[in-house]
Amino acid sequence: MNKIKDDKIIKHILKKVGKALGDYKMLGENDNVLVALSGGKDSLVLIDVLKEKQKILPFRFKIFATTIDYGFIDPEFQNCLKSHLESINIKYFFIKKSLPKSDKEFNCFWCSWNRRKEIFLLAKELNCKKVAFGHNLDDVIVTFLMNLFYHGEISTMPAKIEMFKGEIVIIRPLIYIFSEETKKYAELKNLPVVKNKCPYYTTDKIQRRKYLEVIVENLQKYYPNIKLNIFNSLKKIKLEYLL
């Protein structure tokens, strides 16, 4: 009985990913897709669902994966990721780098910017026009609230966006998936999730994000449509009622 329920959960998630791929026309014939793999649950689920979609979509596309490590990933987990990707026949590029020195205080934006720079360089080298990130629906909501509360602007991470005049297209196939769903999927598929060992994970900016995550989760308990309503509101902006 549990097996049937588990299969339904997996199929439900795959269906929502398929809808996102279709709604935003994320993939096409002969696309090369480079997946940014952090080793966390979301990026591992992203790899897995793309492999599943590769079996059934009516066109061909190739999947590559990369991890940019600034010294925060344990070698044991590195080998685990490598073995997993080999087992599902995905070419994997593990790039170990040192963060460039900066006069400014270290922050997550600086780390993320440099990591993306390496990902884009590899994408061009591999002729991957599409770069896929594992951001989910919760990430979109919290990013929106972060920008609203802390930066005074209305923006978030889009499902699909062109970079460098269309040379690279960022896609987020998990855009319709809740964080708790990726967690469940990773557990059901027994994916080798890597623990976050970043020494800066307790910084003020990270804590501010986690604070908003807790607020959203608490609101969701009282009104189950909160997350979807916030998400859908970003697609129903009435400009005539803004300043």
C-alpha positions as CSV (number, residue, x, y, z in Angstrom):
1,M,0.0,0.0,0.0
2,N,2.8,2.4,0.9
3,K,4.5,1.6,-2.4
4,I,1.5,2.7,-4.3
5,K,1.3,5.9,-2.4
6,D,5.0,6.5,-2.9
7,D,4.6,6.0,-6.6
8,K,1.8,8.5,-6.7
9,I,3.9,11.1,-5.0
10,I,6.8,10.7,-7.5
11,K,4.4,10.8,-10.5
12,H,2.7,13.9,-9.1
13,I,6.1,15.7,-8.8
14,L,7.1,14.6,-12.3
15,K,3.9,15.8,-13.7
16,K,4.4,19.3,-12.2
17,V,8.0,19.4,-13.6
18,G,6.6,18.5,-17.0
19,K,4.1,21.3,-16.7
20,A,6.8,23.8,-15.9
21,L,9.0,22.6,-18.8
22,G,6.0,23.1,-21.1
23,D,4.7,26.3,-19.7
24,Y,8.0,28.1,-20.0
25,K,9.4,26.1,-23.0
26,M,12.5,25.3,-21.1
27,L,13.8,22.4,-23.3
28,G,14.0,21.7,-27.0
29,E,15.4,19.3,-29.6
30,N,19.1,18.6,-29.2
31,D,19.5,20.8,-26.2
32,N,22.6,20.4,-24.0
33,V,21.7,21.1,-20.4
34,L,24.3,21.7,-17.6
35,V,22.8,21.1,-14.2
36,A,24.4,23.1,-11.3
37,L,24.7,20.4,-8.6
38,S,25.3,21.5,-5.1
39,G,24.7,18.1,-3.6
40,G,21.7,19.3,-1.7
41,K,18.2,17.7,-2.1
42,D,16.9,20.1,-4.7
43,S,19.8,19.8,-7.2
44,L,19.8,16.0,-6.9
45,V,16.1,15.8,-7.4
46,L,16.5,18.1,-10.5
47,I,19.0,15.7,-12.0
48,D,16.7,12.7,-11.3
49,V,13.6,14.3,-12.8
50,L,15.4,15.4,-15.9
51,K,16.7,11.8,-16.4
52,E,13.1,10.6,-16.0
53,K,11.9,13.2,-18.5
54,Q,14.6,12.3,-20.9
55,K,13.0,8.8,-21.2
56,I,9.5,10.1,-22.2
57,L,9.8,13.5,-23.9
58,P,9.4,13.4,-27.7
59,F,12.8,15.0,-28.4
60,R,16.4,14.4,-27.4
61,F,18.5,16.4,-25.1
62,K,21.7,15.7,-23.2
63,I,22.4,16.3,-19.5
64,F,25.7,17.3,-17.9
65,A,26.3,18.1,-14.2
66,T,28.9,20.2,-12.4
67,T,29.8,21.0,-8.8
68,I,31.9,24.0,-8.0
69,D,33.6,23.4,-4.7
70,Y,35.3,26.1,-2.7
71,G,36.5,23.7,-0.1
72,F,33.2,23.0,1.6
73,I,32.5,19.5,0.3
74,D,33.9,16.5,2.1
75,P,35.9,14.1,-0.3
76,E,33.6,11.2,0.9
77,F,30.5,13.1,-0.4
78,Q,32.4,14.0,-3.5
79,N,33.0,10.4,-4.3
80,C,29.4,9.6,-3.4
81,L,28.1,12.1,-5.9
82,K,30.5,10.9,-8.6
83,S,29.4,7.3,-8.1
84,H,25.7,8.3,-8.2
85,L,26.1,10.2,-11.5
86,E,28.1,7.5,-13.1
87,S,25.4,5.0,-12.1
88,I,22.8,7.1,-14.1
89,N,25.1,7.8,-17.0
90,I,25.6,11.5,-16.6
91,K,28.9,13.2,-17.4
92,Y,30.1,15.0,-14.2
93,F,32.5,17.8,-13.8
94,F,33.7,18.4,-10.2
95,I,35.6,21.7,-10.1
96,K,37.6,22.5,-7.0
97,K,38.5,26.2,-6.8
98,S,39.7,28.8,-4.3
99,L,37.6,31.9,-4.0
100,P,39.2,35.0,-5.5
101,K,40.5,37.4,-2.9
102,S,38.4,40.5,-2.3
103,D,38.8,43.6,-0.2
104,K,35.1,43.4,0.7
105,E,33.8,41.2,3.6
106,F,32.9,37.7,2.5
107,N,29.2,37.2,1.7
108,C,27.0,34.6,0.0
109,F,26.5,36.9,-3.1
110,W,30.3,36.9,-3.7
111,C,30.5,33.2,-3.5
112,S,27.4,32.6,-5.6
113,W,28.6,35.1,-8.3
114,N,32.0,33.3,-8.6
115,R,30.3,29.9,-8.7
116,R,28.0,31.0,-11.4
117,K,30.9,32.4,-13.4
118,E,32.6,29.0,-13.4
119,I,29.3,27.3,-14.3
120,F,28.8,29.6,-17.3
121,L,32.4,29.2,-18.5
122,L,31.9,25.4,-18.4
123,A,28.5,25.6,-20.1
124,K,30.1,27.5,-23.0
125,E,33.0,25.0,-23.2
126,L,30.5,22.1,-23.3
127,N,28.2,23.9,-25.8
128,C,25.4,23.9,-23.2
129,K,23.0,26.7,-24.0
130,K,20.7,25.7,-21.1
131,V,21.9,25.9,-17.4
132,A,19.5,24.4,-14.9
133,F,19.3,25.3,-11.3
134,G,17.3,23.4,-8.6
135,H,15.4,26.4,-7.1
136,N,11.9,25.4,-6.0
137,L,8.7,27.3,-5.4
138,D,9.6,28.1,-1.8
139,D,12.9,29.6,-3.0
140,V,11.0,31.9,-5.4
141,I,8.7,33.0,-2.5
142,V,11.4,33.7,0.0
143,T,13.6,35.5,-2.6
144,F,10.6,37.7,-3.4
145,L,10.2,38.5,0.3
146,M,13.9,39.0,0.8
147,N,14.0,41.6,-2.0
148,L,10.8,43.2,-0.7
149,F,11.7,43.5,2.9
150,Y,15.5,44.0,2.8
151,H,16.1,45.7,-0.6
152,G,12.9,47.6,-1.2
153,E,12.1,46.1,-4.6
154,I,9.7,43.7,-6.2
155,S,11.6,40.9,-7.9
156,T,12.4,37.3,-7.6
157,M,14.1,34.4,-9.5
158,P,12.3,33.8,-12.9
159,A,11.5,30.3,-14.2
160,K,13.5,31.1,-17.4
161,I,15.8,33.9,-18.3
162,E,18.3,34.6,-21.1
163,M,21.9,35.7,-20.2
164,F,24.6,37.2,-22.3
165,K,22.2,38.2,-25.2
166,G,20.8,34.7,-25.3
167,E,24.0,32.7,-25.3
168,I,23.0,31.0,-22.1
169,V,19.5,30.4,-20.8
170,I,18.9,29.7,-17.1
171,I,16.0,27.4,-16.4
172,R,14.4,26.3,-13.2
173,P,12.4,23.1,-13.8
174,L,11.4,22.7,-10.1
175,I,9.6,26.1,-10.1
176,Y,6.2,24.5,-9.3
177,I,7.6,22.1,-6.6
178,F,7.4,22.8,-2.9
179,S,10.5,22.3,-0.8
180,E,8.8,19.6,1.2
181,E,8.1,17.7,-2.0
182,T,11.7,17.7,-3.1
183,K,12.6,16.4,0.4
184,K,10.1,13.6,0.1
185,Y,11.2,12.8,-3.5
186,A,14.9,12.6,-2.4
187,E,14.0,10.3,0.5
188,L,11.9,8.0,-1.7
189,K,14.6,7.8,-4.4
190,N,17.3,7.4,-1.7
191,L,19.4,10.2,-3.4
192,P,22.8,10.9,-1.9
193,V,22.2,14.3,-0.3
194,V,25.3,16.1,0.8
195,K,25.2,18.0,4.1
196,N,25.9,21.7,4.0
197,K,29.3,22.4,5.6
198,C,29.7,26.0,4.5
199,P,31.3,27.8,7.5
200,Y,29.3,31.0,6.6
201,Y,25.9,29.3,6.8
202,T,25.3,31.0,10.2
203,T,25.9,34.5,8.9
204,D,23.3,37.3,9.4
205,K,22.1,37.2,5.8
206,I,21.6,33.5,5.9
207,Q,19.7,33.8,9.1
208,R,17.5,36.5,7.7
209,R,16.5,34.2,4.9
210,K,15.9,31.3,7.3
211,Y,13.7,33.7,9.4
212,L,11.5,34.4,6.4
213,E,11.3,30.7,5.6
214,V,10.0,30.1,9.2
215,I,7.4,32.9,8.8
216,V,6.1,31.5,5.6
217,E,5.9,27.9,7.0
218,N,4.0,29.2,10.0
219,L,1.6,31.1,7.8
220,Q,1.1,28.0,5.7
221,K,-0.1,26.1,8.7
222,Y,-2.9,28.5,9.3
223,Y,-3.8,29.0,5.7
224,P,-2.7,26.2,3.3
225,N,-2.9,28.4,0.2
226,I,-0.4,31.0,1.4
227,K,2.6,29.8,-0.6
228,L,0.6,29.3,-3.8
229,N,-1.1,32.7,-3.5
230,I,2.2,34.5,-3.1
231,F,3.7,32.6,-6.0
232,N,0.7,33.2,-8.3
233,S,0.6,36.9,-7.3
234,L,4.0,37.3,-9.0
235,K,2.2,36.3,-12.3
236,K,-0.8,38.6,-11.7
237,I,0.8,42.0,-11.2
238,K,-1.5,45.0,-11.7
239,L,0.8,47.7,-12.7
240,E,-1.9,50.3,-12.7
241,Y,-2.2,49.9,-8.9
242,L,1.5,50.3,-8.2
243,L,3.3,53.6,-7.6
